[in-house]
Amino acid sequence: MGGINWVHLWGLTCLGMLVMSLCQENAAVYIVTMKKAPASHYNGQFQKLCSSALSYGASGKFNTFNKPRKSCGTDKSYSSHLIHLQDSLLRKALKGQNYLKLYSYHYLVNGFAVLITPTQADKLARRKEVSNVVLDFSVRTDTTHTPEFLGLPNGAWVKEGGPEVAGEGVVIGFIDTGIDPTHPSFSDDLSLNQYPIPAHYSGVCEVTQDFPSGSCNRKLVGARHFAASAITRGIFNNSQDHASPFDGDGHGTHTASIAAGNHGIPVVVSNHQFGNASGMAPRAHIAVYKALYKSFGGFAADVVAAIDQAAEDGVDIISLSITPNRRPSGLATFFNPIDMSLLSAIKAGIFVVQAAGNTGPAPKSMSSFSPWIFTVGAATHDRIYNNYIVLGDNLTISGAGLAPGTDGDSMYTLVSAMHALKNDSTDANGMYLGECQDPSYLNQDLVKGNILVCSYSIRFVLGLSSISQAIETATNVSAAGIIFYMDPFVLGFQINPTPMSIPGLIIPSPDDSKVFLQYYNNTLVRDTTTKSIIKFGGLAKILGGLTANYSNLAPKVMYYSSRGPDPEDNSLTDADIMKPNVIAPGNLIWGAWSSEGADSAEFQGEKFAMISGTSMAAPHVAGLAALIKQKFPTFSPSAIASALSTTATLYDKLGGPIMAQRSYSNPDSTQSPATPFDMGSGFVNATAALDPGLIFDTGYDDFFSFLCGINGSSPVVLNYTSNNCGNTTMNGANLNLPSITVALLNQSRTILRTVANIGSNETFSVSWSAPYGVALSVIPTKFSILIGQKQNLTFNLNATMNSSAASFGRIGLYGNQGHVAMIPLSVITKVIYNGTIS
């Protein structure tokens, strides 16, 4: 286990020589799709394969923690047949030429990733066996209280037997930066109850020096890594990135714990206790497919390999807290290797949840596009950590910092680092000295017992300076506390509460920082002749931020959360698809942290970290989906999506509308009521989602028809799916989704939906509010439906004005047994007669 693998080293040496040769010829990684159907489509139905052909990207030994669910030699033979055809194609098409095949995709996608030159790519594209050749592209990574805020302890968990069984039997696959298997959030020995590995999961645990045998258990049931595309580019840093499932970043450990971390794990950070952590589905199982890395992010070829493997292994849910670095080019955003492999995952019965992206609040900033993917935006929850400084003139300024306060009501003298330099220190580096990164520059006699004032510049954002180093500086010079004021050039960057071992805080607002600095400068006493400081007159005390406060103005949509409308193509044409689907807690989320996690420098070496982003929102929904899958094991992915969507709430804790922040700077001063393009159907309601009453179901064939309905898409659909469109087409607005979006209402439009009753015999009445500039009618306005029956609904929309501004409405289905299904309605462009609006 810990010894040198000489065969592997020899292979890497040969690989390096081959890559060097190819790179001299301007080679790149291409993802090639073949026309023959993949294994999961074999014989037109979902087939579970029993074993996996290991490829270069998943090197090392493996532990198998579960026997294959059945002996499926025919399926294995078909997969082997596909791989043989791929290899044969490469030998024939590129005979006598250098190339490097990185992955064989055979389960969700029949194809491969290969390092070749553009000329070789053209040769492959002309082969009759090949349907698609795409240049690889890059991707990026985009809780102690959120279970309570979502109502799990007294709601969903109680109904299903408590946290001891919540999510049991469900496997969540995480495509992320790996996991730290030593973290107590992923231990399997915290319960005396039986905790078997689900029989339907047949993944393996990769064994390496930093991910030794025994890392996997009944909780962490599988772990592999995929890095072939990154390695061929020469950017893989083994010391930082770990050629194993181990998480050297922290992001993957954090997201896995949010979805399925163990219940009741103490959160201790910087020697302060912050409660107990729990995942949303604390008894669900975790399978890790590492395809993103600390130093460079990731690449589609590796991500597709991870998705393909996760599906073959038998995961129930795939959680993707990653997004592409740029909008996919081509006919439509939906046609890219990642989204199309996820379409096959839907056909395989796997629910897929993805982060919306962190490029809001601009319209059309969405980074998760396809209707078969459940896209999640980020919202606040009600717990906040605030600390304050009280200045000598009694002015109070709010700050961020997980830190204790100064003693009692005593006031302390404020001393700026720039005014406490030793005589031989130079301020040539100006702002750097003001960041308090080196105590050797400071005069301890001036700082001792006082509050040290430091600047927070863009260098902190870039990781060139750190809060922890400044704390060490303050401690070394015996400061009573530390205050960071915000450099005015740091705009649009959210300051998370940061752990501090001494009294301290960061003033996150540039405007408040100006007020603070004005007070500080005005209280300095200077020599009238030399202008040198003879007395530091500013006083302050720090009120601690270790105790949480709770706000009623939650949830609200965070400014960074990506927004709709969903862009259909690279030219930003609007799609008839609602995005995001919902919002979930994503801001200031406690989660497990890797022992070597470096993504957030302020939490380095800690077991937990508090970070923000849609990356944190998506695993909340993945965990809630596990609860639904546990209760309704036969639910399709679309049924799970429907249950989460139709039951989402539209209101904050005070009963007012959910608000959305509209700008980076001073976001709360620019907020307004959230629209479906901000929050989709609303904020997830975990308890209601377990009893949705009505379900909108949509299958693979419907999504296939939707793709065929895109103008000019037939050859692209054939390339990706190996199936001809024929006369099968469907407009996006008529997909049977629990939302309606019409990008262009040209005079009138009829929209159809079908609901299925999975609740109780019930009578529903229908009410609605129409979008501005649209007349809406619904047929029927009342219906009775038995359990297991379906009901068709017809919505007639008529434009009453010409407008290119989006407007919104909502349709409610209200049952006499208490079930309510809400459907958001968005209409962007309205045209009364042709030619009015281009």
Disulfide bonds with the S-S distance in Angstrom:
Cys50-Cys72 2.26
Cys205-Cys216 2.10
Cys436-Cys454 2.06
Cys708-Cys725 2.10
